Amino acid sequence: MKNSSSLLHQLRIAVDIGGTFTDGVATLSSNGLIWVGKTPTTPSDPGEAVSKLILNLLEQVGHSLKSEAPQLSEIVHGTTLITNTLIERKGTKTALVTTAGMGDMLEIGREWRYDIYDLDIELPQALVDSNCHVEVKERLNSLGQVIEPLTEVEMERVSAELKKMQVDSIAISFLHSYMNDVHEKQIGQILQKALPGIAISLSSEVASEIKEYERTSTVIASAYVKPIVASYLEELEGRIQNIQKDVPLRVMVSSGGFTSAKAAAQTPILLLESGPAAGVLSALNTARQNGVQHVLAFDMGGTTAKACVAVDGKAPIAHFFECARVQRFKRGSGLPILIPSIELIEIGAGGGSIAYVNRLGLLNVGPESSGSVPGPVCYDQGGKNITVTDADLILGYLSADNFLGGEMKLNTHQAEVKMTQLADQLEVTMTDAAWGIYNMVNENMASAARIHIAENGYDPRDFSMVATGGAGPVHAVEVARNLRIPRVLIPIAAGAGSCLGMLAAPARTDRAWSNPQLLSNCDWQSIEKTLSTLKIDAEKELEMANAKNIHWQIGLEMRYYGQGADISIAIDWQSLSSDAGKLILNLFEEQYQKLYGRLVPNANPQIITWRLTGSEKVVGHHFEWGDNRTLVSAQELKTRSIYLPLQKAYGLAAVYDRYSLTAGQTIHGPLILEERESTIVVPVASEVTILSDLTVSIVIKEFE
């Protein structure tokens, strides 16, 4: 423990709301001391768990630092509120205002079936009722030129129709508004005056990109959750002010940065993947500290497991993905969203995912989850369905008496009773049923990750896995074995890894502008003027987040004219001219040849979308414990019977308190490392070393 006046520096707190637990980390910016908290999520009032956790963390800091404890300077927040609202369809009543003739856009979609053999295919439920569509007589052409102007009479008619609908939120998406937003802004201003208190969302502000259906789906999703998120953030800011005055609330966004609460409330869809994105940043920070270049970031919580393939310290950014899928792992079964997000793949279930016997008599796991209420059977809170966590307990991987540091006792007997019932349906032993659940989850995750790694042109054996999340360290070694990944890293406070990622995240903002044109026909002066306007708007957002030392980058989505798939390239912010055009062409051809092995002779490169990104410089963050948990003295070695996969039987494994192990110490698996927020399970022969930053490095001996 460090005791000096140098401790009197900024105290920041990060809080992440998950489906099962709400995690929190407090840190001193000057030296990286951290304090960690974890509490069950309160679904009926998520802010209750957040404020409870903040108070708990401040109490921990005060207890450790006494009179030297600093005032809270900032809170960074990530939440699953948007994701859950969209999945459960519990948003506000929303209306869609669109160009005449486009009212059935959502029903038509892409006219594409995600499963052509399913005669009873279930399509995503629309967020807007068909009787809440309003068509407007206005028209722009594909160049953004006005063909049919928007008249005052038409705007008054639309206002009157919307007033009768008594909606809480309105999404406006006009044809070709990505080229010219004049009509969207006109009607947006009129509606704000005519319908005070109603949330207004413009597609040109939320996703100013080509593709009418996807852009409309995105602005509807944002409008659908906007009043809820605005109310939630306002209430949360009030709770924070009651704890301590004038503490700014920053909100994590899907692209791996954070923004102000005001900006987040204005465009809430940008927060959709905030928690998982933060988990990737935590993994990258650990990799950066330990010189690892090829990383598979693996984050497994109570509800889902997600992964990201990152090379050279950078997380790939996707600008299109789906959410709230009807079939979790089937592309096309969800709502299309056009926002920048760290490229994540949902690779499996979480600790609370429910296991069951399907209609064919086979074992299945997920996607339904027990959540925090009632939770897994072993939580002894009324849960009736066996879960992954129950299997982990029966296999000996979790301690019934030391879960959450002993604050929560697990009921092994109740889990065994329910597991036996499931085993009887499968006509196997209880142990086989438990191992079947554990193994199925691991293999499903490994299969999804294997495909994703191959699609990016890499070999899993060249990667190290960095595991975070409450359930991540329990499953990481077995997932890595299935992938033939030789090394697993478990960072400090892995169970609250998303929070560490938020504390390491830079301020960031993104803008997009679609303007399809051949590279050879670019009007560089006009393009630079438009991008400069976007930059001025983006700078205002970064000012609200108190960002410093901003790096600006111009991104481009390109293709050969006539093709359908885009290629992403990027250049540093610069004056645009024919010289920049040559640089862009060289980068495009280099990337195209890398992906496809050859160029297309005599083809014309075309720019589809321009992107602008401003973010603070990413730096490595060193974290160390601020409390006295590392002062735990070496204890008498304990053992516990765990299931050993290679022996296919139970055997004794050493059980260590992770905090009693010091940097440089090496031990050998099979073993268990217990900490309050998670448990590290190493069920095979491995060399386990504690690195200088207290990261646990696991080298699987099977691959040597």
N, C-alpha and C positions, 0 to 999 in steps of 0.2 A: 504494500500500500504506500502511495506517495502522499506525504503530508507537507505541503508548502504553499506559499501564496500563489504559486503558479496554477493551483487548482481553480482559482477564481476566474474562470473563463466561461464561455457560452455552454449552457446545458441544453441539449436538444433531445427531444423524445420522438420516437417513431412508433406508430400503432397500426397494426394490420388486423382487419376483421376477416376471419376465415369462417367457413361453414360450421366448424365445430368449436374452435378456440379463437380467442382474440389475443394476439401477442403484442408485447411492447418492449422497447429497449430505450433506455436513457443513456446518453453519452456526453462526455466532456470533449468538446471539439479540440481542445489544446493537446490532449494526450491520449485520447481514445479509450479512457476508462468507461466501462459499460456496466449497467445494471439491467437485469432481464425480469420481465413479468409475464404471466400467462393466466388467463381466466376463461371459463366457458363463455361462448358467445351468447348474447341475449337477443334472439331473433325478433321478439316483439318490440324491442327498443334497443337497437345496436349501440346507440350512444351511451347507454347505461354502463355497458362493459368497458367502453373506451374511457369514460371519466373515472370509473373505478380503478382501471389499470394505471392511468396517469397519477392518481393520488397514491397508489401503491408504490410506483416508481419514485415519486418525490420523497416518499417516506424512506425508501431504501437509500436514496442518495443522502438524505439528511442524517440517517443513522450512520452511514459510512464516513461522511465528511464533517459532521457536526457543524461548528460555526463557519466552516469554510465552504459549506454548500452554497452554490450560486443560484441565482434566480433563473427560472425557466425562460429561455430566449426564443424557442421555436418548436412547433409540433408539425411533424410530417406524417401524413395519413394515407393509408390505402384501404380499400374496401371492396367487398363482393356485393354491395348493395345493388349496383346496376345489373350485374350478371344475374343475381337471384331474382330481381324484379322482372327481368325479361324472360327468364326460364319459367317462372311461376305465373307470368302474365298478370301481375298485380300492380301495373302502372296506372296512370291517370287516364281519364277519358280524353281521347285525342282525335282531332280532325285533320284531314289532309286537304290542302288547297293546291291544285295543280292545273296545268294548261288544259284547255278544252280538248277533249278527245283522249286524254291520258288518265282518266279516272279509274280505269280497270287495270292499270299498270301492275298493281300488286297481285291481282288474280292471275294475270298472264305470266308474270315473272320472266323466266328464261325459257319457258315451255320445255323444261328438262326434268326428267324423272331420275332421282338418285338411285332407284332400284327398279330397273325395267321389268323385272320378273315378279314384282310384288303387285298383285291385282288389287289389293286393299291398301295401297300405299298411303301413309299418313303424311300430309304436307304441313309445314309450319303454320300455326294459327296466326292470322294477321293481327297486328297490333291496333289497327284502325278498323272499326266496323264499316261495312259497305255503305251504310246510310249516313256516314260522317265524311263522305267525299264531296268536295265542292270544286267544280270545274270553272275556270276563268277564261273569258275570251281575251286572249293576248297571244302573241306569237313572235318568237325570234327565229332567225334561220341559224344554220350551223356555224356561221361566222359571228353570231351575236348581234346581227343587224335586226332592227325592229321591222317586222312585217305587218303586225296588227298591234297598234298601241293599246295600252291599258288605260281605260277611261275612268273618270270619276264616278260616272253612273254605274259602271261595272263594279268598282270597288265598294260602293255603297250597297249594291245588291249582295255581294259576297259577305259584307259585314252583317247585314240583316239575317242572312241564312245561318251564319255561324252563331249569332246571338241566340237564335231559336234552339240550336243544338245543345246549348249549355255544356260546352266542353271546358276542360281545365287547361288544355294545351293545344297549340296549333302548329302543324308542320307545313311549310310552304316549299314546294319543289316545282319550279317551272322548267319547261323544255329549254335546253341550251343556256341555262342561267350560269353555268360555269364559264361561259364566254362573256356574258354581260349580265350583271346582277341588278340592273336598273329597275325592272319590274318587281322583282322580289322585295327590294328595299322599299319601293313605293307602297306596295300593299301591306308590307310589314309595319310601316309607320302609321298607316291608316288604321290598321287593326289594333295597334297599341293604344291609340286614342279612343277608338270605338269600343274596345273591350278591355278596359283597365283591369289589371290583376290576372289576366290570362297570359300564360307563357307562350312566346312566339319564337319559333326556330326557323331559320332560313337555310336552305341547302347550300347556298353560295357561301355561307359562313361556316357551316359544319363540315362539308365535304365538297369543295369546289372542283369536282372532277367529272370527266366524261363517264358514261354508263348511267343512263337515266334510272333504271330499276335499282341498281346498287346505291346510287346517290339518294334516291327517294327512301329506300329502306333504312339508310343510315340516319337521315334527318328525322324520320318517324321514330326510330328507336331512341334518339336523343330527346325528342319532344315528349315521348311516352314516359320517360323517367325524370324529366327536367323539374317539374314542381316538387317531386319527392326528394330529389337530391338537393335542390335549393333549400327546402325546408329542413332537411337533415343537417346540412352544413351550417345553416344559420343557427339551428338549435345547438349543434356541437360547439360552434364558436361561443355561444352564450355560456355553455357549461365550462368551457376553458376559461372564459373571462371570470367566472365565479371562483375558479381555482386560483387564477392569477391574472391581473389586468394586463392588457396590451401585449398579449402573446399571439403572434401571427400563426395562422393555420395554413400550411402548405399541403398540397394534395398530389399524390403520385399519379402519373399518367402512364398509359400503356406503352409509350415509346421509350420508357426508361429514364424519364426525367420527372421533375415536379413543377407545379405551377401554383398560382395563388388560389385560394378558396373561391374568390370572385370569378376568376376565369373558369374554374372547374364547374361552378354552378351554371355558367353561361353555356358551356358545351360539355355536358356530363358524359356523353358517349366516349369521350377521350379517356375516361377512367376505367373502361370496361375490363381490362386485363392488368390493372394496377398492381395487385398482389403478386401474381405469378411473375410479372416483369421485374419486380423488386427482388424476387428470389434469384433470378438470373444475374442481376447486378451483384448480389452477395457472392454468388459462385465465382463470377469474374474477378471480384476483388480478392478473393482467396487465391485464385489462380495467379493473379498479378503479383501477389506477395510471395508466391513460391515458384515463380518462373515457369509456369505451365502455359503452353501455347494452344493446345488442342483440348477443348473442354466440352464435356457433355454435362450441362447443368441439369440436375435431377431434383425436382421439388415435389414432395409427396406430403399432403396434409390429411385432414380428416375426410375430405369429400372427393378430391381428384388428385391425380399425379400428372405433372407436366414436365416437359424437357425442352432444352434448347441446345443446338449445336453452335458453338462459338469458336472462332479461330483468331489467333493473334490479338486476343483481348477485346474483341468487338462482337457485340451481339447483333445478329442480322435483323434488319427491320423489314417487316412486311406491311404492305399498304392495303391489303384486302384479306379478310378472313370471315369466318362464320361464328355466330353465337347462338345459344339456345337451340341446339340441334334436336330434332325429334329422335333421330338415331345418333347417339353420341359420336360414333366413329365413322359415320357415313357422310362424305362430302356432298353438299347440296341439300341436306336435310335441315339446314338452319337458316337464320336470317343473315343475309350478306351485309357486311359492314366495311365501309371505306374510311379507315383511320390508320395512322401510323402506329404500329405495335411491334414490340420485340417478337420475332418469329418463334412462336411456341407451338408445340404439338401436345395435345392432350393424349397421354399414352396409357392411362389406366385409372383404376379406382383409388380411393383413399382409405384411410384407416376405418372410417365409419361406413364404408360401402357394404351393402347387404348381400349375403350369399344365399342362394336358393336353388331348388331343383326345378329345371324348366320342364315344359310339356313333353320333352323327349326323354325325360328321366336323367338328364345330365346336369352337372354342377355348373352354375353361372355365378358371377360376382358383379354387382353393380348393374346399371349406373345409379339406382336408388341408394340414398344414404340415410343413415339414422340421425345424422346431424348432431347437434349438441343436446337437443331435446327430442326423444328421450335418451339418445346415445346408444352405444353398443350394450349388449346384454350385461357384460361385466361391470359396467358403470353402476348397475343396480339402481337405475332410475326409471324403471318401467319398460325398458327396451325388450321387445319380444323377438326380434330378428337377429340371427347370428351375423356377425360382421368380421371384417379382416382383423380388427383389433382383438376380437375374441379368439381368433385362430392364433394370433401372435402370443397371446397370454397362455393358451393351452400348450403351445410348442415350447414354452419356457423362455421365450424371448423378452417378455415383459415381466416385471416384478409386481406381484399383487400388493405388496406392502410399501413399495417405493415409487409408485406412480406419482408424477408431479412432486417429486421430492418427499413423498409420504403424505402429502396433503389430501390425496384422494386414494381410497382403498378400492381395489378391484375384487369382484366376487368371482373367484375361479370356479367354485362349485356350480353357480348358476350358468356360467358359460359352458361348462362341461355337460350339463343337463340338456341345454338347447343344441349343443353340437352333436350330442348322441342322437337326438331326434332327427337332425339333418342326416347323420351317418346312416341311420336306419332306413331312410328313404333311398339313399344311394347304395345300400347293402354293403357298406364298408365299416371299418372300425372308426372310432372317434378320432384317433390319431391320424388315420388316413384322410379323413374328411378335413381335419385342420390343416394338414400338410397340403392337401389338394387345393384349398383356398389360397394359402400362402404361395404355393408354387404357380398356380394359375395366374394370380395377380402379377407375379414377377415375370413370368414368361410373356404375358400379354404386353407388359411394359417394354420388355426387351425387344419383342418383335416389332412394335411400333417405332421404337428408337432406331432399330437396325435399318428399317426401310428409310427413315428420315435421313440417317447418316449417309446411306448409299446414294440417295437422291441428290445429296450435296457433293457427291464425288469423293467421299472419304472412307477410310477403313477404321472400324471401331477400335482395332488394336493399337491405333496411334493416339488414342484419346485417354485422358484421365477423367473420371467421373467426380463431380463435386456435388455432394448430396446435402439438401437442406429440407426443412419442414419437420413437423413432429413425427411423422411416420417414415420420412426419407431414410434416416440412418438405420432403421430397423430392416429395410428391404434392399438397401443400396448394394451390398456385397453380392447378394444372390443375383440381382439384376445385372451387375457388372460381369459376373461369371458367365451368365447366359450370353452376354454380348462379346465375351472374350476381352473385355477391358481389364488391363492388368493392375490398375491402381485406382483407389478410391480415396478422396479427401473429404473429411468431415470438419467444417470450420467451427470456430468457437461460436457458442450459442446457436448451433445449427437449427434447433427447434424453433427459433425465432429469426431464421435466416432472412425472411422477407423484410423484417424491420432493419436489419443491418444493411440490406440493399438500399432501402430508402435513405438511410443516413449517408450512404456512399453515393447516392444519385445526384447528378447535376441538375440545375434548372434547365429546362428545355422547352422549346416551342417549335411547332411545325406549321407550314403553310403549303398549299398546293394550288396549281393553276393549270387546267387542261386547255391546250390550244394546239390541236393536231396540225402539223405543218412539216413539209420537207425541210431537212437540214439545209439544203442548198437555197431555199427560199426565205430563210429567216431574216426578219427585220430586227437586227440586233439592238438598235436604238429603242424601238418600241418594247422589246422584251425586257431590256434593262430597266426601262421606266416602270413597267408593271412589277417586276421583282423588287425594285426599290420601294414601291408603294407597299407591297406585302411586308417588306423588312421594317418599315416604319411602324406598321400595325403590330408586328411581332415584338418589336422593341418595347412597346407599351406594356405588353403582357409580361415580359421579362423584368421590367422595372417593378411591377407589382410583386414579383417573387424575389425582389432584391438581389437579382443575379449580377455577377461580376465576371470580367474577363471572358466575354462571349466569343465563341468561334462560330463563324457563319459558313454554311456550305450550301451549294446549289446541286440539287439532284435532278436527274432526268430519267423519264421512262421512254425508251426508244424501241423501235422495231424497223425492219425493212417494210417499205410501203406495200400494203396488201397482205401482210402477215397478221396474225392475231395475238401472238405472245410478246409481251414487253420484256425488255432487259433494262436493269437499273444500273446507272453509273452516277458518279458524283465528282464535283470539282470544288475547290475552295472558292469563296466569294471573290469575284473579280469583275473588272470591266469587261463587258461582252462585245466581241467584235469578230471579224473573220478569223483572227488568230485563235480566239476561244473556240470557234467552230472547228478548226483543225484539231485542237486538243480533244474536243468532244467526239469527233469522228474516230480518232485513234483509240480512245478508250472504249467506244462502242464496238469497234471491230475486234479489239483485243478480247473483250468479254464475250462477244458472239462466237469467236473462234474457240475460246476456252470451253464454252457450253456445247457447241455443235460440231466442232472439229474442222469447220471450213467456213468461208464467207460465200455470199451469194453474188455471182458475177453480174455486173451492170444493174444491180438493184439500188434503189434510192433509200437511204436512211431517213427515217421520219421520227420527229419528236412528238410524243403524245401528251405528256404531262411534265410540267416543271415543278420542282419541289424546293422549298427553302427551309433550312433547319438552323436554328440558333441554339447553342448549348454551352454551358460552362465546361471548362476543361476537366476531363476525368482524371482524377488522381487516386493513388492507392491510399486506403485508409487502414491504419493499424488499430486493432481493438484488443483490449485486455480487461480482465475482470476488475471492477471497482469495489466489489464486496470482498468478503474474507473467504470465499469458497475455495480458493486455491491454497489456503492455509491448512486445509485438511491434512492431517498427518497420515502417513502410510499405515494402513490398517492390516489386520490379519487377513490373509488371502481367503476369500470366500469362493464357493463353487455352487453351481446350480445345474440341475439336469435340463438340458436343452435338446431339441431334435437336431441331429447331425445329418445333413442331406446326403453326404457321400456314404455314410454307414447305414442310412435309412433306419436309424434307431436313435433312441435317446442316449446321451452320454454326458459326463460331467464337463463343464466348461468353467474356467476362471471368471469371476465377476469382480470388476474393479470400479471404484469411484473415479470417474474421469478427472475430477478436480484434484485427486491425490497424485496424479501423474505429472511429472515435470518435463520441461522441454529437453529433448535429447534422449529421453528414456525410450527403450525398445522392449516390447513384449511380443508374445507369439500366440496366435489363435490355434484352436477355437477359443473365443472369449466373448465376454459381454462388458461394455463400458456404459455405466449408468450416469446420467445427469438429470437434473430436474426437468428440463424441457424435452428431452428425448432419450432414446436408448440406442447405442451402437451395437449391432449384432454382427459378429464375425464367426460364422458357423463352420469355417473351413480353415485349413492350415494357411497362415498368413503372417507376415512380418508387420507389426503395428508400431509405428514410431510417432512420438509427439514432437512436432516441429516447433521452431522458435516462436511462431505466433500462436502456439497451442492448437493448431490444426492437427487432427489425427490423420496420419497417412497410413493407408492399408495397402500393402503390396501382396497380392494373392500368389502364393507359392506354386499353385497348380500350373501356372503359365510359364514357369521358369524352365 
